[in-house]
C-alpha cells in the first residue's frame, strides 16, 4: 500500500517521469523517451522526492536503482499508467 500523502497536491504528470526512470534506469534515456530535457526529468524527480520524503532512486554505475519505497511507488505508477493506456 502506498500512502500518496495528499495526492490532490501531486502533479500526476510526474508519475510518467517516475515510470520512465524506473523502466529505463537513466534520467537521460527517460528524458529522450518522454521527449523532454534531462534537466526536466531531474526537476520532476526532485519534486517527487520532496512530495514523498524519499530519495526514490539512487545513482549507481549501472544507472538509477529504486529505493524500497521508490520500487513500490514506481510499480504502482507503472500499473496505473498501463491501466489508463488500456
C-alpha positions as CSV (number, residue, x, y, z in Angstrom):
1,X,0.0,0.0,0.0
2,X,1.3,3.4,-1.0
3,X,0.2,6.4,1.1
4,X,0.2,9.1,-1.6
5,X,0.2,11.8,1.1
6,X,-2.3,14.3,-0.3
7,X,-2.5,13.1,-3.9
8,X,-4.5,16.2,-4.7
9,X,-1.3,18.2,-4.4
10,X,0.6,15.9,-6.7
11,X,1.1,16.7,-10.4
12,X,0.1,13.4,-11.9
13,X,2.4,14.1,-14.9
14,X,5.3,13.4,-12.5
15,X,4.2,9.7,-12.5
16,X,5.1,9.5,-16.2
17,X,8.7,10.6,-15.3
18,X,8.8,8.2,-12.4
19,X,7.8,5.3,-14.7
20,X,10.3,6.3,-17.4
21,X,13.2,6.5,-15.0
22,X,12.2,3.2,-13.4
23,X,11.9,1.4,-16.8
24,X,15.0,2.9,-18.4
25,X,17.2,3.3,-15.4
26,X,18.8,6.6,-16.6
27,X,17.5,10.1,-16.5
28,X,18.9,10.9,-19.9
29,X,17.2,7.9,-21.6
30,X,14.0,8.6,-19.7
31,X,14.1,12.2,-21.0
32,X,14.6,11.0,-24.5
33,X,11.7,8.5,-24.3
34,X,9.4,11.3,-22.9
35,X,10.6,13.9,-25.4
36,X,11.7,16.3,-22.6
37,X,15.1,17.5,-21.4
38,X,17.3,15.7,-18.9
39,X,17.1,18.7,-16.5
40,X,13.3,18.5,-16.7
41,X,13.5,14.9,-15.6
42,X,15.8,15.8,-12.7
43,X,13.4,18.6,-11.7
44,X,10.5,16.2,-11.8
45,X,12.4,13.7,-9.6
46,X,13.2,16.5,-7.2
47,X,9.6,17.4,-6.9
48,X,8.6,13.7,-6.3
49,X,11.4,13.4,-3.7
50,X,10.1,16.5,-1.9
51,X,6.5,15.3,-2.1
52,X,7.1,11.8,-0.8
53,X,10.1,12.5,1.5
54,X,12.2,9.7,-0.1
55,X,15.1,9.7,-2.5
56,X,13.1,7.2,-4.7
57,X,16.3,6.3,-6.7
58,X,20.0,6.1,-6.0
59,X,22.6,6.5,-8.6
60,X,24.9,3.6,-9.3
61,X,27.4,2.9,-12.1
62,X,24.7,0.8,-13.7
63,X,22.1,3.6,-13.6
64,X,19.3,4.6,-11.3
65,X,18.1,2.0,-8.8
66,X,14.9,2.4,-6.9
67,X,14.8,2.6,-3.2
68,X,12.4,0.2,-1.5
69,X,9.7,3.0,-1.4
70,X,10.6,4.1,-4.9
71,X,10.2,0.5,-6.1
72,X,6.7,0.3,-4.6
73,X,5.7,3.7,-5.9
74,X,7.1,3.0,-9.4
75,X,5.4,-0.3,-9.6
76,X,2.1,1.4,-8.6
77,X,2.7,4.1,-11.2
78,X,3.5,1.6,-14.0
79,X,0.3,-0.4,-13.2
80,X,-1.9,2.7,-13.0
81,X,-0.5,4.2,-16.2
82,X,-0.7,0.9,-18.0
83,X,-4.4,0.6,-17.0
84,X,-5.1,4.1,-18.2
85,X,-3.4,3.4,-21.5
86,X,-5.5,0.3,-22.0
